[in-house]
């Protein structure tokens, strides 16, 4: 999802302010990835899937990356990429398909 230069500047400022307020310092947010993921999930499922999808990707990435420590930036980037890839694959199946369409039977749960 492309944004114009003015929107990109506002989004950068908002992201910086929010990250500081949440005390998530030195975070590099891949805004294009999140915007693309939001667009894809909104178009594949329903509009309201966009914020839920991006939240769950961030949450899963945070869990996988762990807390702080040496190399946590690289771990976070890898975890975000992995979680986003899963979400993009699910978007390909739309709202009623994919690996979890029949419940937990085919998942790692």
C-alpha positions as CSV (number, residue, x, y, z in Angstrom):
1,X,0.0,0.0,0.0
2,X,1.7,3.1,-1.2
3,X,1.5,6.3,0.7
4,X,2.4,9.8,-0.7
5,X,5.3,11.7,0.7
6,X,3.2,13.8,3.1
7,X,1.4,10.7,4.5
8,X,4.8,8.9,4.8
9,X,6.1,11.8,6.9
10,X,3.1,11.8,9.2
11,X,3.3,8.0,9.5
12,X,7.0,8.2,10.4
13,X,6.3,10.8,13.0
14,X,3.4,8.9,14.5
15,X,5.4,5.6,14.5
16,X,8.3,7.4,16.3
17,X,6.0,9.0,18.9
18,X,4.1,5.8,19.5
19,X,7.3,3.7,19.9
20,X,8.7,6.2,22.4
21,X,5.4,6.3,24.3
22,X,5.4,2.5,24.5
23,X,9.1,2.5,25.4
24,X,10.0,0.4,22.4
25,X,13.2,2.3,21.7
26,X,15.4,1.8,18.7
27,X,12.7,-0.1,16.8
28,X,12.9,-0.1,13.0
29,X,9.3,-0.5,11.8
30,X,8.9,-1.9,8.3
31,X,6.0,0.3,7.5
32,X,5.7,-1.0,3.9
33,X,5.5,-4.6,5.0
34,X,2.8,-3.8,7.6
35,X,0.9,-1.7,5.1
36,X,1.1,-4.4,2.5
37,X,0.0,-7.0,5.0
38,X,-2.9,-4.9,6.1
39,X,-4.0,-4.3,2.5
40,X,-3.7,-7.9,1.6
41,X,-5.6,-9.2,4.6
42,X,-8.3,-6.5,4.2
43,X,-8.8,-7.5,0.6
44,X,-8.6,-11.3,1.2
45,X,-10.8,-11.5,4.2
46,X,-12.7,-8.4,5.3
47,X,-11.6,-4.8,6.0
48,X,-11.5,-5.4,9.8
49,X,-8.9,-8.2,9.3
50,X,-6.2,-5.6,8.6
51,X,-5.5,-4.4,12.2
52,X,-6.1,-7.8,13.7
53,X,-3.6,-9.4,11.2
54,X,-0.9,-6.8,11.8
55,X,-1.4,-7.1,15.6
56,X,-1.1,-10.9,15.6
57,X,2.0,-10.8,13.4
58,X,3.6,-8.3,15.7
59,X,2.6,-10.3,18.8
60,X,3.9,-13.6,17.3
61,X,7.1,-11.9,16.3
62,X,7.6,-10.5,19.8
63,X,7.0,-13.9,21.3
64,X,9.5,-15.6,19.0
65,X,12.1,-12.9,19.3
66,X,12.1,-13.0,23.1
67,X,13.0,-10.2,25.3
68,X,16.1,-7.9,24.9
69,X,19.6,-9.1,24.8
70,X,22.3,-9.3,22.2
71,X,21.1,-9.7,18.7
72,X,17.5,-9.0,19.6
73,X,17.2,-6.6,16.6
74,X,18.1,-9.3,14.2
75,X,15.9,-11.8,16.0
76,X,13.0,-9.4,15.9
77,X,13.5,-8.7,12.1
78,X,13.6,-12.5,11.4
79,X,10.5,-13.1,13.6
80,X,8.5,-10.4,11.9
81,X,9.4,-11.7,8.5
82,X,8.5,-15.3,9.5
83,X,5.1,-14.2,11.0
84,X,4.3,-11.9,8.1
85,X,5.0,-14.8,5.6
86,X,2.6,-17.0,7.4
87,X,-0.1,-14.3,7.3
88,X,0.5,-13.6,3.6
89,X,0.1,-17.3,2.9
90,X,-3.2,-17.4,4.8
91,X,-4.4,-14.3,2.9
92,X,-3.9,-16.3,-0.4
93,X,-6.6,-18.7,0.9
94,X,-9.1,-15.9,1.7
95,X,-11.5,-15.9,4.6
96,X,-12.7,-19.4,4.4
97,X,-9.7,-21.5,3.4
98,X,-6.2,-22.4,4.5
99,X,-4.6,-24.6,7.0
100,X,-6.9,-23.7,9.9
101,X,-10.2,-23.9,7.9
102,X,-11.1,-27.2,9.6
103,X,-10.1,-26.3,13.1
104,X,-6.9,-27.3,14.9
105,X,-6.6,-30.7,13.3
106,X,-3.7,-29.8,10.9
107,X,-1.9,-27.3,13.1
108,X,0.9,-27.5,15.6
109,X,-1.6,-26.8,18.5
